[in-house]
Amino acid sequence: MPFESGFFKENEKKGLRNLIKPTQYSTIMPRVALESLKLIDLDVLVRLTGQNLEGIFLFLLNTAYKEEIVSTCGDKVEPGLLEDAFFQNYAKMFIRLLKNSSKYIKSLLMSVLHKFDALNLKTMFRMVQAGMNTDDILKHIIPLGMYDRKKCQTLLSEVNSISDIVSSLREQDFGFTLKETLNTQKIIGDISPLEAALNKELFTGILKEIKNLKKRDKEIATNILGIEIDVLNVMIILKYKALMTDHENIKENLMPVALIDEKILESAIKKPDIKSTLQCFLRSAGTKHHVYQTIFAKLVNESDSPLSRLEFILGKAPLEMSFFELKKNMRYYNIGYILAFLNMKWVEIKNLRCIVNGIARNIDKNQTLDLLILPENYKI
């Protein structure tokens, strides 16, 4: 496995010149190595699809999730409680990494942490719009970031609408951006402008922190975090093309760019259909990276599939990039170990949630397997 201790040996000074100084990693890397050893083996995780909830519960008591499972579930085996335990475990792990991080690493991780603030705010917007009560909304809030459950509970106790939520946010905590977008949301009666504004603010912040890294770390972070931005832009284009939306409207919803630049995106938007759009991305110089080529080749081959299938393929891209960077840069300390581990841990939690909910809803095992996010070369 990429995180084995042998991969953390001191290496050539030449390779370290373009990285954050090794001393900057001295406290966080042992923590990352320790946490990574707790990841569930993929073969074991896949076999969980054949278990019942009680079997999964007992299995989890022998994993990194034990403490949260015991404190959250007690002796109750319920999907919602298990999901909550997974989120709490991720939050605890993330906070540990922050405490062991040096200046530039901590700043980057804090910008990544804002993804959960954006997720929680979007969850509140959607559920308030749907008329759900506070208790039900809080069950879907991830206990991490500025807008954790305590903060969200306070907000929801004082507001009755999306406008009230936005008005109550501090200017520096997405408030300024969302207030500027609120009128558009009111006009069209849809929360998509607010969600787009949140994403733009989030990824602008992440790209800003990446620029503070040294050359090699900057390149690695751009690949691992930037592919998330590129994937989102591709999803936006595909979604709005399916709805036959005006080109200018598509452009307004795009995120800041990473490896796929504005010129490529604009060219893709002008293509007449989904297949030619995906072919445009496949041919573009900005997507010559091996991971991008693999993903877009698969998308072109399945271009007649439903949009949900194309989004699922795109959703695997950050994991594939994580594995690629680990294999490529395993000789010395680098930001890739940390970012890749965070991706792998989050994917593990998404897979566990998928398995637990699939069993609870009596979904066929093979259908659940099809929904798991697994490495492209993994054979079931």
C-alpha atoms as a printed R data frame, in Angstrom:
    type eleno elety resid chain resno       x      y       z
1   ATOM     1    CA   MET     A     1   0.000  0.000   0.000
2   ATOM     2    CA   PRO     A     2   1.305  3.531  -0.852
3   ATOM     3    CA   PHE     A     3   1.371  4.629   2.787
4   ATOM     4    CA   GLU     A     4   3.676  1.924   4.147
5   ATOM     5    CA   SER     A     5   6.460  3.311   6.322
6   ATOM     6    CA   GLY     A     6   9.129  2.344   3.791
7   ATOM     7    CA   PHE     A     7   7.846  5.047   1.482
8   ATOM     8    CA   PHE     A     8   8.700  7.761   3.997
9   ATOM     9    CA   LYS     A     9  12.509  7.332   3.868
10  ATOM    10    CA   GLU     A    10  14.732 10.380   3.442
11  ATOM    11    CA   ASN     A    11  15.626 10.810  -0.191
12  ATOM    12    CA   GLU     A    12  17.675 12.827  -2.640
13  ATOM    13    CA   LYS     A    13  18.220 16.478  -1.748
14  ATOM    14    CA   LYS     A    14  17.588 17.339  -5.373
15  ATOM    15    CA   GLY     A    15  14.038 16.079  -5.154
16  ATOM    16    CA   LEU     A    16  13.396 18.010  -1.936
17  ATOM    17    CA   ARG     A    17  14.452 21.442  -3.203
18  ATOM    18    CA   ASN     A    18  11.109 21.993  -4.880
19  ATOM    19    CA   LEU     A    19   9.093 20.772  -1.889
20  ATOM    20    CA   ILE     A    20   8.162 22.217   1.487
21  ATOM    21    CA   LYS     A    21  11.131 21.577   3.792
22  ATOM    22    CA   PRO     A    22  11.075 18.019   5.224
23  ATOM    23    CA   THR     A    23  10.917 19.491   8.744
24  ATOM    24    CA   GLN     A    24   7.527 20.961   7.841
25  ATOM    25    CA   TYR     A    25   6.266 17.386   7.481
26  ATOM    26    CA   SER     A    26   7.943 15.964  10.583
27  ATOM    27    CA   THR     A    27   4.827 15.906  12.764
28  ATOM    28    CA   ILE     A    28   2.046 15.377  10.242
29  ATOM    29    CA   MET     A    29   3.535 12.515   8.207
30  ATOM    30    CA   PRO     A    30   3.692 10.016  11.095
31  ATOM    31    CA   ARG     A    31   0.046 10.882  11.811
32  ATOM    32    CA   VAL     A    32  -0.918 10.359   8.151
33  ATOM    33    CA   ALA     A    33   0.973  7.058   8.099
34  ATOM    34    CA   LEU     A    34  -0.793  5.894  11.261
35  ATOM    35    CA   GLU     A    35  -4.249  6.925  10.054
36  ATOM    36    CA   SER     A    36  -3.695  5.330   6.637
37  ATOM    37    CA   LEU     A    37  -2.930  1.974   8.209
38  ATOM    38    CA   LYS     A    38  -6.465  2.053   9.621
39  ATOM    39    CA   LEU     A    39  -8.094  2.211   6.179
40  ATOM    40    CA   ILE     A    40 -10.231 -0.819   5.428
41  ATOM    41    CA   ASP     A    41  -8.759 -3.209   2.865
42  ATOM    42    CA   LEU     A    42 -10.721 -2.924  -0.397
43  ATOM    43    CA   ASP     A    43 -11.334 -6.678  -0.661
44  ATOM    44    CA   VAL     A    44 -12.756 -6.677   2.864
45  ATOM    45    CA   LEU     A    45 -14.900 -3.619   2.165
46  ATOM    46    CA   VAL     A    46 -16.331 -5.154  -1.005
47  ATOM    47    CA   ARG     A    47 -17.248 -8.345   0.890
48  ATOM    48    CA   LEU     A    48 -19.337 -6.266   3.296
49  ATOM    49    CA   THR     A    49 -21.978 -5.983   0.560
50  ATOM    50    CA   GLY     A    50 -22.947 -9.577   1.355
51  ATOM    51    CA   GLN     A    51 -23.463 -8.923   5.075
52  ATOM    52    CA   ASN     A    52 -26.486 -7.798   7.048
53  ATOM    53    CA   LEU     A    53 -26.468 -4.632   9.175
54  ATOM    54    CA   GLU     A    54 -25.671 -6.544  12.365
55  ATOM    55    CA   GLY     A    55 -22.660 -8.152  10.679
56  ATOM    56    CA   ILE     A    56 -21.382 -4.786   9.482
57  ATOM    57    CA   PHE     A    57 -21.914 -3.304  12.932
58  ATOM    58    CA   LEU     A    58 -19.799 -6.043  14.523
59  ATOM    59    CA   PHE     A    59 -17.123 -5.660  11.846
60  ATOM    60    CA   LEU     A    60 -16.883 -1.907  12.417
61  ATOM    61    CA   LEU     A    61 -16.253 -2.458  16.128
62  ATOM    62    CA   ASN     A    62 -12.843 -3.797  15.093
63  ATOM    63    CA   THR     A    63 -11.937 -0.818  12.896
64  ATOM    64    CA   ALA     A    64 -10.939  2.826  13.312
65  ATOM    65    CA   TYR     A    65 -14.656  3.633  13.654
66  ATOM    66    CA   LYS     A    66 -15.095  1.717  16.930
67  ATOM    67    CA   GLU     A    67 -15.078  4.713  19.300
68  ATOM    68    CA   GLU     A    68 -17.649  6.647  17.284
69  ATOM    69    CA   ILE     A    69 -19.799  3.550  16.678
70  ATOM    70    CA   VAL     A    70 -19.978  2.824  20.418
71  ATOM    71    CA   SER     A    71 -20.683  6.431  21.459
72  ATOM    72    CA   THR     A    72 -23.217  7.127  18.693
73  ATOM    73    CA   CYS     A    73 -25.002  3.827  18.173
74  ATOM    74    CA   GLY     A    74 -24.819  2.129  21.557
75  ATOM    75    CA   ASP     A    75 -26.586 -1.143  20.831
76  ATOM    76    CA   LYS     A    76 -28.811  0.292  18.083
77  ATOM    77    CA   VAL     A    77 -27.981 -0.841  14.546
78  ATOM    78    CA   GLU     A    78 -29.503  1.924  12.411
79  ATOM    79    CA   PRO     A    79 -28.175  3.326   9.092
80  ATOM    80    CA   GLY     A    80 -28.534  6.946  10.199
81  ATOM    81    CA   LEU     A    81 -26.553  6.356  13.395
82  ATOM    82    CA   LEU     A    82 -23.828  4.477  11.520
83  ATOM    83    CA   GLU     A    83 -23.503  7.306   8.995
84  ATOM    84    CA   ASP     A    84 -23.228  9.788  11.834
85  ATOM    85    CA   ALA     A    85 -20.421  7.723  13.362
86  ATOM    86    CA   PHE     A    86 -18.555  7.727  10.030
87  ATOM    87    CA   PHE     A    87 -18.783 11.525   9.813
88  ATOM    88    CA   GLN     A    88 -17.633 11.966  13.399
89  ATOM    89    CA   ASN     A    89 -14.639  9.727  12.769
90  ATOM    90    CA   TYR     A    90 -13.631 11.759   9.705
91  ATOM    91    CA   ALA     A    91 -13.997 14.998  11.659
92  ATOM    92    CA   LYS     A    92 -11.798 13.678  14.482
93  ATOM    93    CA   MET     A    93  -9.146 12.550  12.017
94  ATOM    94    CA   PHE     A    94  -9.157 15.860  10.124
95  ATOM    95    CA   ILE     A    95  -8.752 17.861  13.331
96  ATOM    96    CA   ARG     A    96  -5.793 15.667  14.315
97  ATOM    97    CA   LEU     A    97  -4.107 16.415  11.001
98  ATOM    98    CA   LEU     A    98  -4.662 20.141  11.460
99  ATOM    99    CA   LYS     A    99  -3.089 20.039  14.921
100 ATOM   100    CA   ASN     A   100  -0.004 18.320  13.497
101 ATOM   101    CA   SER     A   101   0.365 20.628  10.487
102 ATOM   102    CA   SER     A   102   2.912 23.358   9.849
103 ATOM   103    CA   LYS     A   103   1.946 26.823   8.566
104 ATOM   104    CA   TYR     A   104   1.477 26.303   4.816
105 ATOM   105    CA   ILE     A   105   0.063 22.797   5.144
106 ATOM   106    CA   LYS     A   106  -2.433 23.968   7.760
107 ATOM   107    CA   SER     A   107  -3.522 26.892   5.574
108 ATOM   108    CA   LEU     A   108  -4.144 24.552   2.643
109 ATOM   109    CA   LEU     A   109  -6.018 22.048   4.823
110 ATOM   110    CA   MET     A   110  -8.171 24.853   6.235
111 ATOM   111    CA   SER     A   111  -9.148 25.846   2.707
112 ATOM   112    CA   VAL     A   112 -10.025 22.190   1.993
113 ATOM   113    CA   LEU     A   113 -12.012 22.078   5.237
114 ATOM   114    CA   HIS     A   114 -14.288 24.777   3.817
115 ATOM   115    CA   LYS     A   115 -15.669 22.100   1.455
116 ATOM   116    CA   PHE     A   116 -17.654 20.839   4.422
117 ATOM   117    CA   ASP     A   117 -18.884 24.338   5.253
118 ATOM   118    CA   ALA     A   118 -20.147 24.634   1.676
119 ATOM   119    CA   LEU     A   119 -21.730 21.167   1.835
120 ATOM   120    CA   ASN     A   120 -23.518 21.970   5.097
121 ATOM   121    CA   LEU     A   121 -24.788 25.323   3.877
122 ATOM   122    CA   LYS     A   122 -26.117 23.716   0.686
123 ATOM   123    CA   THR     A   123 -27.785 21.019   2.783
124 ATOM   124    CA   MET     A   124 -29.522 23.691   4.866
125 ATOM   125    CA   PHE     A   125 -30.641 25.603   1.776
126 ATOM   126    CA   ARG     A   126 -32.143 22.521   0.132
127 ATOM   127    CA   MET     A   127 -33.901 21.259   3.236
128 ATOM   128    CA   VAL     A   128 -35.228 24.636   4.366
129 ATOM   129    CA   GLN     A   129 -36.612 25.092   0.857
130 ATOM   130    CA   ALA     A   130 -38.239 21.649   1.164
131 ATOM   131    CA   GLY     A   131 -39.842 22.669   4.463
132 ATOM   132    CA   MET     A   132 -38.026 20.130   6.637
133 ATOM   133    CA   ASN     A   133 -37.784 20.669  10.391
134 ATOM   134    CA   THR     A   134 -34.578 21.493  12.242
135 ATOM   135    CA   ASP     A   135 -34.056 18.039  13.777
136 ATOM   136    CA   ASP     A   136 -34.266 16.313  10.396
137 ATOM   137    CA   ILE     A   137 -31.924 18.860   8.799
138 ATOM   138    CA   LEU     A   138 -29.298 18.443  11.513
139 ATOM   139    CA   LYS     A   139 -29.148 14.702  10.880
140 ATOM   140    CA   HIS     A   140 -27.676 15.483   7.454
141 ATOM   141    CA   ILE     A   141 -25.109 18.041   8.663
142 ATOM   142    CA   ILE     A   142 -21.479 16.853   8.702
143 ATOM   143    CA   PRO     A   143 -19.945 17.642  12.138
144 ATOM   144    CA   LEU     A   144 -16.936 19.464  10.736
145 ATOM   145    CA   GLY     A   145 -15.947 23.040   9.880
146 ATOM   146    CA   MET     A   146 -17.347 26.435  10.873
147 ATOM   147    CA   TYR     A   147 -20.884 25.360  10.055
148 ATOM   148    CA   ASP     A   148 -20.984 22.218  12.162
149 ATOM   149    CA   ARG     A   149 -24.145 20.978  13.843
150 ATOM   150    CA   LYS     A   150 -23.947 23.378  16.765
151 ATOM   151    CA   LYS     A   151 -23.567 26.385  14.479
152 ATOM   152    CA   CYS     A   152 -26.274 25.141  12.110
153 ATOM   153    CA   GLN     A   153 -28.655 24.500  14.998
154 ATOM   154    CA   THR     A   154 -28.147 28.075  16.179
155 ATOM   155    CA   LEU     A   155 -28.780 29.411  12.681
156 ATOM   156    CA   LEU     A   156 -31.892 27.311  12.134
157 ATOM   157    CA   SER     A   157 -33.364 28.326  15.495
158 ATOM   158    CA   GLU     A   158 -33.305 31.960  14.423
159 ATOM   159    CA   VAL     A   159 -34.413 31.779  10.774
160 ATOM   160    CA   ASN     A   160 -37.417 30.722   8.706
161 ATOM   161    CA   SER     A   161 -36.134 30.993   5.132
162 ATOM   162    CA   ILE     A   162 -33.089 30.819   2.860
163 ATOM   163    CA   SER     A   163 -32.972 34.624   2.840
164 ATOM   164    CA   ASP     A   164 -32.799 34.626   6.639
165 ATOM   165    CA   ILE     A   165 -29.921 32.117   6.606
166 ATOM   166    CA   VAL     A   166 -27.928 34.162   4.089
167 ATOM   167    CA   SER     A   167 -28.572 37.403   5.958
168 ATOM   168    CA   SER     A   168 -27.277 35.880   9.192
169 ATOM   169    CA   LEU     A   169 -23.908 34.774   7.722
170 ATOM   170    CA   ARG     A   170 -20.769 36.762   8.427
171 ATOM   171    CA   GLU     A   171 -19.285 38.584   5.419
172 ATOM   172    CA   GLN     A   172 -16.030 36.588   5.536
173 ATOM   173    CA   ASP     A   173 -17.791 33.225   5.940
174 ATOM   174    CA   PHE     A   174 -19.391 33.049   2.464
175 ATOM   175    CA   GLY     A   175 -21.816 35.763   3.557
176 ATOM   176    CA   PHE     A   176 -20.678 38.503   1.157
177 ATOM   177    CA   THR     A   177 -20.787 36.233  -1.900
178 ATOM   178    CA   LEU     A   178 -24.148 34.712  -1.018
179 ATOM   179    CA   LYS     A   179 -25.779 38.067  -0.287
180 ATOM   180    CA   GLU     A   180 -24.712 39.294  -3.716
181 ATOM   181    CA   THR     A   181 -26.307 36.201  -5.291
182 ATOM   182    CA   LEU     A   182 -29.517 36.186  -3.254
183 ATOM   183    CA   ASN     A   183 -31.511 38.399  -5.638
184 ATOM   184    CA   THR     A   184 -30.811 36.027  -8.537
185 ATOM   185    CA   GLN     A   185 -31.986 33.113  -6.432
186 ATOM   186    CA   LYS     A   186 -35.207 34.949  -5.569
187 ATOM   187    CA   ILE     A   187 -35.901 35.761  -9.223
188 ATOM   188    CA   ILE     A   188 -35.560 32.213 -10.553
189 ATOM   189    CA   GLY     A   189 -36.823 30.491  -7.394
190 ATOM   190    CA   ASP     A   190 -33.962 28.003  -7.473
191 ATOM   191    CA   ILE     A   191 -31.012 27.592  -5.113
192 ATOM   192    CA   SER     A   192 -28.552 26.688  -7.896
193 ATOM   193    CA   PRO     A   193 -27.110 30.270  -8.038
194 ATOM   194    CA   LEU     A   194 -26.348 30.068  -4.308
195 ATOM   195    CA   GLU     A   195 -24.732 26.662  -4.712
196 ATOM   196    CA   ALA     A   196 -22.612 27.918  -7.622
197 ATOM   197    CA   ALA     A   197 -21.553 30.976  -5.614
198 ATOM   198    CA   LEU     A   198 -20.513 28.758  -2.693
199 ATOM   199    CA   ASN     A   199 -18.457 26.518  -4.964
200 ATOM   200    CA   LYS     A   200 -16.742 29.457  -6.661
201 ATOM   201    CA   GLU     A   201 -15.774 31.013  -3.343
202 ATOM   202    CA   LEU     A   202 -14.574 27.649  -2.032
203 ATOM   203    CA   PHE     A   203 -12.372 26.749  -4.985
204 ATOM   204    CA   THR     A   204 -10.999 30.267  -5.351
205 ATOM   205    CA   GLY     A   205  -9.774 29.949  -1.761
206 ATOM   206    CA   ILE     A   206  -8.222 26.532  -2.387
207 ATOM   207    CA   LEU     A   207  -6.392 27.709  -5.525
208 ATOM   208    CA   LYS     A   208  -5.090 30.733  -3.632
209 ATOM   209    CA   GLU     A   209  -3.561 28.518  -0.928
210 ATOM   210    CA   ILE     A   210  -2.031 26.184  -3.532
211 ATOM   211    CA   LYS     A   211  -0.079 29.158  -4.924
212 ATOM   212    CA   ASN     A   212   1.715 29.497  -1.565
213 ATOM   213    CA   LEU     A   213   3.302 26.056  -1.916
214 ATOM   214    CA   LYS     A   214   6.752 25.307  -3.339
215 ATOM   215    CA   LYS     A   215   7.053 24.235  -6.979
216 ATOM   216    CA   ARG     A   216   6.676 20.440  -6.703
217 ATOM   217    CA   ASP     A   217   4.121 20.540  -3.905
218 ATOM   218    CA   LYS     A   218   2.218 23.160  -5.883
219 ATOM   219    CA   GLU     A   219   2.103 20.866  -8.906
220 ATOM   220    CA   ILE     A   220   0.966 17.862  -6.856
221 ATOM   221    CA   ALA     A   221  -1.715 19.865  -5.012
222 ATOM   222    CA   THR     A   222  -2.933 21.377  -8.292
223 ATOM   223    CA   ASN     A   223  -3.368 17.891  -9.748
224 ATOM   224    CA   ILE     A   224  -5.134 16.337  -6.749
225 ATOM   225    CA   LEU     A   225  -7.340 19.297  -5.826
226 ATOM   226    CA   GLY     A   226  -7.560 20.808  -9.301
227 ATOM   227    CA   ILE     A   227  -9.126 17.703 -10.810
228 ATOM   228    CA   GLU     A   228 -12.086 18.221  -8.452
229 ATOM   229    CA   ILE     A   229 -12.604 21.659  -9.968
230 ATOM   230    CA   ASP     A   230 -12.192 20.402 -13.530
231 ATOM   231    CA   VAL     A   231 -14.614 17.539 -12.880
232 ATOM   232    CA   LEU     A   232 -17.198 19.967 -11.515
233 ATOM   233    CA   ASN     A   233 -16.855 22.203 -14.583
234 ATOM   234    CA   VAL     A   234 -17.317 19.227 -16.900
235 ATOM   235    CA   MET     A   235 -20.374 18.129 -14.907
236 ATOM   236    CA   ILE     A   236 -21.830 21.641 -15.150
237 ATOM   237    CA   ILE     A   237 -21.369 21.713 -18.924
238 ATOM   238    CA   LEU     A   238 -22.895 18.241 -19.378
239 ATOM   239    CA   LYS     A   239 -25.824 19.037 -17.095
240 ATOM   240    CA   TYR     A   240 -26.726 22.297 -18.780
241 ATOM   241    CA   LYS     A   241 -26.201 20.859 -22.259
242 ATOM   242    CA   ALA     A   242 -28.714 18.138 -21.409
243 ATOM   243    CA   LEU     A   243 -31.125 20.933 -20.455
244 ATOM   244    CA   MET     A   244 -30.249 22.809 -23.686
245 ATOM   245    CA   THR     A   245 -29.259 25.889 -21.688
246 ATOM   246    CA   ASP     A   246 -27.920 29.024 -23.372
247 ATOM   247    CA   HIS     A   247 -24.117 29.078 -23.700
248 ATOM   248    CA   GLU     A   248 -23.748 32.287 -21.713
249 ATOM   249    CA   ASN     A   249 -25.721 30.820 -18.828
250 ATOM   250    CA   ILE     A   250 -23.414 27.804 -18.778
251 ATOM   251    CA   LYS     A   251 -20.358 30.098 -18.595
252 ATOM   252    CA   GLU     A   252 -21.835 32.007 -15.657
253 ATOM   253    CA   ASN     A   253 -22.030 28.798 -13.609
254 ATOM   254    CA   LEU     A   254 -18.471 27.596 -14.244
255 ATOM   255    CA   MET     A   255 -15.863 27.440 -11.487
256 ATOM   256    CA   PRO     A   256 -12.346 28.939 -11.473
257 ATOM   257    CA   VAL     A   257 -10.088 26.858 -13.709
258 ATOM   258    CA   ALA     A   258  -7.328 24.378 -12.856
259 ATOM   259    CA   LEU     A   259  -5.793 22.251 -15.650
260 ATOM   260    CA   ILE     A   260  -8.730 22.635 -18.036
261 ATOM   261    CA   ASP     A   261  -8.592 26.339 -18.926
262 ATOM   262    CA   GLU     A   262 -11.242 28.785 -20.158
263 ATOM   263    CA   LYS     A   263 -10.393 28.250 -23.822
264 ATOM   264    CA   ILE     A   264 -11.000 24.497 -23.599
265 ATOM   265    CA   LEU     A   265 -14.205 24.986 -21.610
266 ATOM   266    CA   GLU     A   266 -15.539 27.532 -24.097
267 ATOM   267    CA   SER     A   267 -14.754 25.218 -27.009
268 ATOM   268    CA   ALA     A   268 -16.527 22.331 -25.264
269 ATOM   269    CA   ILE     A   269 -19.605 24.457 -24.555
270 ATOM   270    CA   LYS     A   270 -19.989 25.192 -28.272
271 ATOM   271    CA   LYS     A   271 -20.087 21.541 -29.286
272 ATOM   272    CA   PRO     A   272 -23.519 20.350 -30.461
273 ATOM   273    CA   ASP     A   273 -23.939 17.280 -28.271
274 ATOM   274    CA   ILE     A   274 -22.590 15.320 -25.286
275 ATOM   275    CA   LYS     A   275 -20.313 13.015 -27.291
276 ATOM   276    CA   SER     A   276 -18.596 15.800 -29.241
277 ATOM   277    CA   THR     A   277 -18.208 17.740 -25.988
278 ATOM   278    CA   LEU     A   278 -16.406 14.830 -24.361
279 ATOM   279    CA   GLN     A   279 -14.285 14.278 -27.473
280 ATOM   280    CA   CYS     A   280 -13.262 17.922 -27.279
281 ATOM   281    CA   PHE     A   281 -11.973 17.406 -23.732
282 ATOM   282    CA   LEU     A   282 -10.177 14.205 -24.746
283 ATOM   283    CA   ARG     A   283  -8.319 15.965 -27.585
284 ATOM   284    CA   SER     A   284  -7.375 19.079 -25.619
285 ATOM   285    CA   ALA     A   285  -3.750 19.687 -24.624
286 ATOM   286    CA   GLY     A   286  -4.859 20.651 -21.115
287 ATOM   287    CA   THR     A   287  -6.126 17.126 -20.528
288 ATOM   288    CA   LYS     A   288  -3.079 15.173 -21.716
289 ATOM   289    CA   HIS     A   289  -2.382 14.046 -18.161
290 ATOM   290    CA   HIS     A   290  -2.692 10.253 -17.952
291 ATOM   291    CA   VAL     A   291  -5.576 10.333 -15.452
292 ATOM   292    CA   TYR     A   292  -7.554 12.847 -17.530
293 ATOM   293    CA   GLN     A   293  -6.978 10.824 -20.710
294 ATOM   294    CA   THR     A   294  -8.198  7.628 -19.043
295 ATOM   295    CA   ILE     A   295 -11.310  9.296 -17.627
296 ATOM   296    CA   PHE     A   296 -12.277 11.107 -20.839
297 ATOM   297    CA   ALA     A   297 -11.631  8.050 -23.012
298 ATOM   298    CA   LYS     A   298 -14.059  6.110 -20.803
299 ATOM   299    CA   LEU     A   299 -16.578  8.946 -20.955
300 ATOM   300    CA   VAL     A   300 -16.430  9.086 -24.767
301 ATOM   301    CA   ASN     A   301 -16.996  5.332 -24.961
302 ATOM   302    CA   GLU     A   302 -20.036  5.643 -22.686
303 ATOM   303    CA   SER     A   303 -21.290  8.978 -24.009
304 ATOM   304    CA   ASP     A   304 -24.740  7.515 -24.769
305 ATOM   305    CA   SER     A   305 -25.200  6.562 -21.103
306 ATOM   306    CA   PRO     A   306 -27.508  8.502 -18.764
307 ATOM   307    CA   LEU     A   307 -26.048 11.671 -17.262
308 ATOM   308    CA   SER     A   308 -25.956 10.015 -13.834
309 ATOM   309    CA   ARG     A   309 -23.559  7.357 -15.192
310 ATOM   310    CA   LEU     A   310 -21.255  9.999 -16.703
311 ATOM   311    CA   GLU     A   311 -21.247 11.883 -13.400
312 ATOM   312    CA   PHE     A   312 -20.355  8.672 -11.562
313 ATOM   313    CA   ILE     A   313 -17.343  8.126 -13.846
314 ATOM   314    CA   LEU     A   314 -16.238 11.734 -13.329
315 ATOM   315    CA   GLY     A   315 -16.692 11.365  -9.582
316 ATOM   316    CA   LYS     A   316 -13.945  8.720  -9.494
317 ATOM   317    CA   ALA     A   317 -11.360 11.081 -11.009
318 ATOM   318    CA   PRO     A   318 -10.022 12.552  -7.708
319 ATOM   319    CA   LEU     A   319  -9.388  9.048  -6.366
320 ATOM   320    CA   GLU     A   320  -7.574  8.026  -9.551
321 ATOM   321    CA   MET     A   321  -5.429 11.167  -9.391
322 ATOM   322    CA   SER     A   322  -4.621 10.433  -5.752
323 ATOM   323    CA   PHE     A   323  -3.333  6.962  -6.622
324 ATOM   324    CA   PHE     A   324  -1.381  8.336  -9.584
325 ATOM   325    CA   GLU     A   325   0.405 10.980  -7.515
326 ATOM   326    CA   LEU     A   326   1.201  8.506  -4.736
327 ATOM   327    CA   LYS     A   327   2.887  6.120  -7.159
328 ATOM   328    CA   LYS     A   328   4.735  8.917  -8.940
329 ATOM   329    CA   ASN     A   329   6.043 10.766  -5.856
330 ATOM   330    CA   MET     A   330   6.462  8.080  -3.220
331 ATOM   331    CA   ARG     A   331  10.213  8.686  -2.706
332 ATOM   332    CA   TYR     A   332   9.994 11.778  -0.497
333 ATOM   333    CA   TYR     A   333   7.672 13.717   1.779
334 ATOM   334    CA   ASN     A   334   5.136 15.757  -0.175
335 ATOM   335    CA   ILE     A   335   1.677 17.261   0.084
336 ATOM   336    CA   GLY     A   336   0.318 14.453  -2.082
337 ATOM   337    CA   TYR     A   337   0.422 11.926   0.767
338 ATOM   338    CA   ILE     A   338  -1.851 14.108   2.883
339 ATOM   339    CA   LEU     A   339  -4.324 15.100   0.163
340 ATOM   340    CA   ALA     A   340  -4.477 11.577  -1.260
341 ATOM   341    CA   PHE     A   341  -5.141 10.102   2.173
342 ATOM   342    CA   LEU     A   342  -7.997 12.571   2.757
343 ATOM   343    CA   ASN     A   343  -9.528 11.550  -0.591
344 ATOM   344    CA   MET     A   344  -9.134  7.850   0.159
345 ATOM   345    CA   LYS     A   345 -10.636  8.198   3.625
346 ATOM   346    CA   TRP     A   346 -13.617 10.173   2.312
347 ATOM   347    CA   VAL     A   347 -14.205  7.625  -0.456
348 ATOM   348    CA   GLU     A   348 -14.104  4.861   2.152
349 ATOM   349    CA   ILE     A   349 -16.846  6.626   4.096
350 ATOM   350    CA   LYS     A   350 -18.937  7.149   0.956
351 ATOM   351    CA   ASN     A   351 -18.588  3.441   0.157
352 ATOM   352    CA   LEU     A   352 -19.541  2.423   3.692
353 ATOM   353    CA   ARG     A   353 -22.615  4.669   3.528
354 ATOM   354    CA   CYS     A   354 -23.529  3.158   0.167
355 ATOM   355    CA   ILE     A   355 -23.244 -0.389   1.558
356 ATOM   356    CA   VAL     A   356 -25.171  0.372   4.761
357 ATOM   357    CA   ASN     A   357 -28.019  2.129   2.943
358 ATOM   358    CA   GLY     A   358 -28.120 -0.518   0.226
359 ATOM   359    CA   ILE     A   359 -28.621 -3.238   2.816
360 ATOM   360    CA   ALA     A   360 -31.188 -1.194   4.751
361 ATOM   361    CA   ARG     A   361 -33.218 -0.682   1.556
362 ATOM   362    CA   ASN     A   362 -32.873 -4.303   0.402
363 ATOM   363    CA   ILE     A   363 -31.008 -3.295  -2.743
364 ATOM   364    CA   ASP     A   364 -29.468 -6.181  -4.674
365 ATOM   365    CA   LYS     A   365 -25.810 -6.805  -3.812
366 ATOM   366    CA   ASN     A   366 -24.694 -6.421  -7.439
367 ATOM   367    CA   GLN     A   367 -26.436 -3.068  -7.717
368 ATOM   368    CA   THR     A   368 -24.615 -1.867  -4.605
369 ATOM   369    CA   LEU     A   369 -21.287 -3.071  -6.007
370 ATOM   370    CA   ASP     A   370 -21.922 -1.029  -9.151
371 ATOM   371    CA   LEU     A   371 -22.314  2.087  -7.000
372 ATOM   372    CA   LEU     A   372 -19.078  1.688  -5.030
373 ATOM   373    CA   ILE     A   373 -16.231  4.072  -5.856
374 ATOM   374    CA   LEU     A   374 -13.319  1.726  -6.559
375 ATOM   375    CA   PRO     A   375  -9.989  2.169  -8.367
376 ATOM   376    CA   GLU     A   376 -10.307  1.744 -12.124
377 ATOM   377    CA   ASN     A   377  -8.011 -1.284 -12.150
378 ATOM   378    CA   TYR     A   378  -9.725 -3.015  -9.226
379 ATOM   379    CA   LYS     A   379 -11.316 -6.323 -10.198
380 ATOM   380    CA   ILE     A   380 -14.295 -7.565  -8.168
